[in-house]
Amino acid sequence: MEKKKKKTEETKTFESALEELEEIASELETGELGLDEALGRYEKGVQLSRFCRKKLDEAARKIDILQKQGDEIISKPVKLKDDEGEIEEGEDVQGELL
């Protein structure tokens, strides 16, 4: 079963995981689920939340914007807002992307 879980996780996109997480949150907010079903959906939501966080962390690491300065290419990490995943104000992200 571990292989199946990893395979599913590898093929799931951030967007599909986020969409499913939003559906679970909506289901839980209605209060219409039984206790066992609610706990199961909550557990799935936690897994999806961790998956999304992992994907966001990976993306943040990949957002090393390359800036060309003369013949040298430098990597400049970009700071993201924790709660929104957006680039923090004041960050100089101008440059030439390769």
Secondary structure as GFF3:
##gff-version 3
##sequence-region A 1 98
A	DSSP	alpha_helix	2	11	.	.	.	ID=ss1
A	DSSP	alpha_helix	14	30	.	.	.	ID=ss2
A	DSSP	alpha_helix	35	62	.	.	.	ID=ss3
A	DSSP	beta_strand	65	69	.	.	.	ID=ss4
A	DSSP	beta_strand	72	76	.	.	.	ID=ss5
###
